[in-house]
Amino acid sequence: MILKGSQRGGGQDLARHLMKVEDNEHVRVHELRGFASDDLKGAFKEAEAIARGTRCKQYLFSLSLSPPESARVSAAQFEAAIGQVEDKLGLQGQPRAVVFHEKEGRRHAHCVWSRIDAETMTAKQMSFFKTKLQGVSQSLYLDHGWDMPKGMLDKAARDHTGFTLAEWQQGKRQAVDPRWQKLIVQECWKNSDSQSGFEVALESKGFFLARGDRRGHVIVDHDGSVHALSRMLDLKTKDVRAKLGDGVDLRSVDQTKARIAERMTPAIRRHVAESKANFAQSAKALNDHKAEMTERHRRTRNRLEAEHKAEWQAEIKSRSAALPRGVPGIWQRVSGQYQNVRRRNESAMAELWQRQADARQALIDKQLSQRAALQDRIKALRTEQAKQLRQLRGEIGRFLAFTSGRDGPARDQGRARQPERGSGRQRSRGLRLDR
């Protein structure tokens, strides 16, 4: 499974993020070890309070564990993987919290340790933790017989369409999957050998190359959103400059936005809005089905948890009432029989705990299978959206090239556009260009 870790502070922000049900269909605190509090925020407050006795600012180590999409990983297997990480990083016995998230038919886990050793009041050193996590990750793929990602074996083959949280949030606001945007820009990059060629390729897809204030080269989308080019390409800034130069001859972001606004007539804006509306309408039925399924699954899990809690409390009460008191109880302690009764009770409670854990896991696996089937339909719709997006960007690129008079992406900087002669009712591939 993929392991990603980071040292960090801000325990309360992290607790809010981990318990956020808006971005996850199911959230469950699986374990709180070494904390007096029984909730995540309280646990991280304890870690922060202890850290104030040290100079450590990043007093937490946060780890995400993401198994392959097709794998069904039990809570026990997640615990075993967390144990391997704990041993490798030297975090044995440190207070920790384990949280399970489910989203889009997949289950992943988060584990957060306190780095502060309360006895020595020092922080656990996390030297080379990325290399160590990669070793544990490879071991987990081999142990479980999972197909290892190509990028784990060869860095050159890894997926370059990943995105940051900010990029994902920006894509959500635009109702567009950021991975498809990255893929389009990367294709333009591969198919061009110069700045001018790259600009032409970008503009054919509705993107514009511009000069950023602090980020060097940036990409401005036809809707005015701005993206750092190095992030879109997953390259270092120096590698981008080696191909494109320092970008001093490019327009600024504001100039580029003005140029886009000048060319985006109401007709093409309506066309973009209609395309997004059509997809939203197609997705609504599946989204409504997903919301109904999520709510139904939550109710079922809550009902099972309530039954387990009542069963657990009843068992404790029953076994406590069966313990002898008074003189018989004293005699059992003296004769050693009490220890035998205690061991039987502990064994019975352990069996009950395991039965409940198995029942919970069986319900989760059943619901994940149902959710995965729905996710296949959602993926098919997203694939269709991606095709429509590429077609739409091609139409936008052709339209913008038509309105620019085809005099190059960067050559008309500072020029005032002259009214074109001829009919005001020109058309380009079925699009009205005049209104």
N, C-alpha and C positions, 0 to 999 in steps of 0.2 A: 504494500500500500504506500501511497505517497505521504511522506512526512515533511511537514513544514513547521519550523520552530522559530521563535524570536524571544529576546529578552525585552521586557517592557515594564513600565510603571502604569499608573492610571488604572488601578484595580476596579474602581467603580464604573468607569467607562467600559471596561472589558466585561464586567458582570452584566451590564445592560445589553451589550452586544450579544453575549452568549444566550441570554434569556429572551431574545427578540423573536416573538412568534410571527411578526409581520413578514419576515424574510424566510421563515422555516415553517413547514407544515406541522412538525411535531418537535418539541423540545423537552428533554427530560434530564434532570440532575441525577446522575447514576451513583455518584460517590462523593462524599466529603470526608477526607481522612486528615486527622491531625488538627481539626478546627473545633472550637467549642460551639460555634454557630451552626445552625441547621439550614441556612440559606446562603446563596452564593455571594450576595453583597456583604453580608456579615462576615463571611469567611475571608474575603479579600480585605475588609477593613482590619481584621486581625493581622493579616500579613503586612499591611501597610504600617500598622502601629508598631509592630516589632522592628520593621525596617527603619523606623525613625531613630532607633538607637544605634544605627550604623550610618555610614556615608553612602550606602547603596541607593541609587535612584531607580534603577530597573530591578525591582525586587521580585518580579515574577518571571517565570519562563513558561511561555504559552506554546502548545504543540497542537497541530491539527493532523488527524489521521484519516486519509481518504482511500478506501479500498477501491478496486476496479469496479466499473459500473455494473457488471454482471454478477459480481460476487455477493453472496449472502453471508455476512460476518456476524457471529453471535457476540453477545456482551462479554462472554468468557474469552473469546479470541481477541477482542479489543483490549481486554485487561492484560492478556499475555503479551501483546505487542507493546503496551504501555510499560509493562515490567521490563522488557528488553531495553527500551529507551532509557528507562530509569537507571538500570545497571550501567549502561554504556556512558551516560552523562554524569554519573556519580550523584544522583538525586535520591538514592535509597533512603526511605524513611522520612523524607521531607513532606510537609503538609501538601495535599494535592486535592484538586477538584476535577471530576470527570463529568462531561456533559455530552449527551447524544443529540444530534440534529438529524432530521429527515426532510428531504426536499427532492422533488422531481423523481420520486421512486428510488432514491438512493439514501443510504444511511452513512453518516460519518461521525467522528468523535472529536472532542476537544479535551485536552488535559492541561491543567495549569498548576504548576508547582510554585511554592514559595521558595526562593533561593536562599533565604536567611536561615542559618543554623542557630537555633535559639540558645544552644548551650555555649557556643563560642562567639555568638553575635558577629559572625562573618558571613559573607555571601559565597555561595558555591560558585567556583570558577566554571565558565562555560566555553573554554577554549576549543576551537575547531569543531563546534557542535554541528555545523552544517555537514562537514565531512563524515562525522560519526553517524548522523541521521541517515545519510545516503547509504552507508554500509548496512545499517539496520533495515532500511527499506528494501534493499536488494535481497537481503536474507529472508525477509518476509515473503517476497515474491517467489523465491525458490522453495521455501518451506511449504507454501500453500499450493504450489503448482500453477500460479497465475502467469499469464503472458506478461513479460516485463516490457514496459514502455520503451520504444526505440530510443527516445531521448536519454534514457537512463544508461543505455549501453554506448550511445554515440551522441555527444552534445550537438553535433551538426544536424542530427536527425530529429531533434526535439521540436515540439509544437511551438511555433512563434506567434500564435494567435491568442495567447493568454492575455489577461487584462487585469488592471488594478481595480480596487474598489471604486475609486473615483471614475475610472473609465466605464465601469459597469453601471454606476448611477447615472452617468451622462447618457449612456445608451438607453437606459430605461426612460429617461425624460424624453428622448427622441423616438421612443417606441421602435428601436433598432437594436439588433444583437451586435455588440461591439466587435465580436470575432469576425463577422462578415466585413465590417469596415476595414479592419486590419488586413484581412485577406486580400481585399481589392487593392489597397495601397501597396502591399508587398508584391503583388503581381505586377503593378506598374513599375515598381523599383527594379524587379528582375528583368523586365522587358525593355529597359532603357539604359543607355550608356553615357548620358550626359544630363546636365541640368535642363536644357531646353527639351530634350526628349522626354525626360521625366515629367516636366510641366505639361507637355502635350498629352501624355498618357493619363495624367491625373485629371486634367480638365475634360477628357473624354468620358470620365466617370463622375463628374460633378464635384471634384476636389480641386483646391487651389493651393499652390505653394506660396508661402509668405515668409517674411522676416519677423521672428518673434522678438519681444523685448529682452527676455533673459534666457530663453530656451533655444536660441539659435533658429534653425529651420522649424517651421510649424506648418500644419495642414489646416486649411479653413474649408469646412464643408459648405455645400450650397445653402444650408439653413443658417450659416453664421457661426456654428460651433467650431472651436479651435482645439487641435490635437498636436501634441509634441511629436514631430516626425520620428525622432530616435525611438520613442516608445512604440509608435505604430509599427516600426520596422524591427523592433527588438535588437537594435544596434547601438553601439557607443557613438557619442557625438562626433568624435574624431573620425570614425568610419564614414559617417554621413558627409562630413566636410571634405573628406578625401575625394568624394565623387562629385559633390555639388559646389565646393568652394565655401567661402565664408558667408555667402548670401547677402552681401552688402548691396547688390544690384536689384534685390527683390523688393516688392512692395511691402509696406508695413501691414499689420493685421487690419488696421482701420481702413487703409486704402483698398485692401483686398475686399473687405466687407462692402465698401461703397461700390466697388466694381461689380460685385455679385448683385447687389440691390439694383443697380442700373440695368442689369441684363435680365433679372428674374421678373418677367412681366406677370400680371395677374393670371394669365392663362396657364403658364407653367406652374405657378403656385397652386392653382386649383387642381391641376393634374396630380401634383405631389400629394395634396391633401386628400383627394379622392382615392388614391392608391392606398394610403395609410388607413383611410376609413373602411375600405373594402376588406383589408386584412383584419382590422379590429372586429368587424362584423363576423367574419369567418371564425375568429378566435373566441368570440364571446360564448358560444355554445360549449366549447371545450373548457373554457375557464369557469363557467357556471357549474359544469359537471365536476371539475376539480375542487371547487369550493364546497360543493355538497358532499363529495366523497371525504374531504379532509374533516369536515364537521362531524360526519357520521363516524369516521374512524376515531376521532377524539372522544366522542361520547362512549364508544365501545371500550376504549382504553381506560377512561375514567371509571366506568362501571366495574371493570375488572380490578382496578387498583383498590376501589372501595371494598369489593368482595374479599380481596386478599388481606386488606388491613383488618377487616372484621374477623376473618378466619384466624389471623395471627394473634389478635388480642384475645379471642375466645380460647385458643389453645394455651396461651400463657396463663390465663385465669384458671383454666381447668387443671393444668399441671401444678400450679401453685396451690390450689385448694387440696390436691391429693397428697401434698407433703405432710407428714405427721408432725404434730406440735406437742408441746408439753413434754411429759416423761417419755412417751414413745419416740419423740423427735430427738431427745437427748440420748436415749439408748442407741438409736441408729447412728448418731454421730460417734459415740464411743466405740460401737462395734464395727464401724466402717461401712455399714450398709448405706449410709447417707450418700457417700461418694458414688456408690453404684447407681443409686437412684438419680443422682445429679448427672452422671454420664449418660444414662438412658434418656433423660429429658433433653440434654444437649443434642444427642444424636437424633431424637425425634424432631426437634426444632430445626436442625440442619436439613433433615429430609423434607420438612415442610417448606423451608426456604427454597430448596432446589426445585421442588414441584412447582412452586409459584413462579420461579425464574423461568422454568421450561414452558409453562403456560403463557407467560408474557412474551417469550421469544417466539412461540408458535403463532400467537396473534400478530406480532409485528411482521413475521415472515409472510403470513397470509395477506396482510394489508399492503406490504411492499410489492407483492406480486400483482395485486389489483391496481396499485398506483403505477407500476411499471408498464402495464398494458395500456393505461391511459396516456402515459408519457410517450409511448411509441406513436400514438396518433398526434400528439402535440409536436413531436419532432418532425413528423411528415409535413405538418402545416408550416413549421418554421423553415423547412427546406424549400417549400413552395414560396414562402415569403422571400427567402434569399434569392431565388431565381427572379422573382418580380423586382426585387431591389436592384439587381444587376441590370435588368432590362430598363428600369426606370432611370438609373444613373446613366445608361447609355443614351437614352432619349434626352436627358438634361444636358449631357455633354455635347450632343449634336446640336441642340438648340442654342447653347451658349456659343458654340463655334460659329453658328450661322449669324447670331447677333453681333459677334465681334468683328465680322467682316473678314474672318480668317487671316488676321495679320499678326498671329503669334501670341503666345500667352503673356510675354513680358515686354513686348515692344511698344505697346500703346500706353505705357506708364506716363502719366502727366498730360496725355492728349485729351482734348475734349472731343467727345463723339459727335460726328456730324450726322444729321438726319439722312436716312437712306432714301434714295429715289425709287420710284416704282410703286407698285400697288401696296396699299397698307393692309392687304388681306393675304399676306404670304402664309404658306403652310410648310411645316417640316414634319414628315412622317405622321401626319394626322393631327399635329398640335397647332392651335391657333397662336400666332406669334405677335399679334397686334394688341391683344387686350387680355 
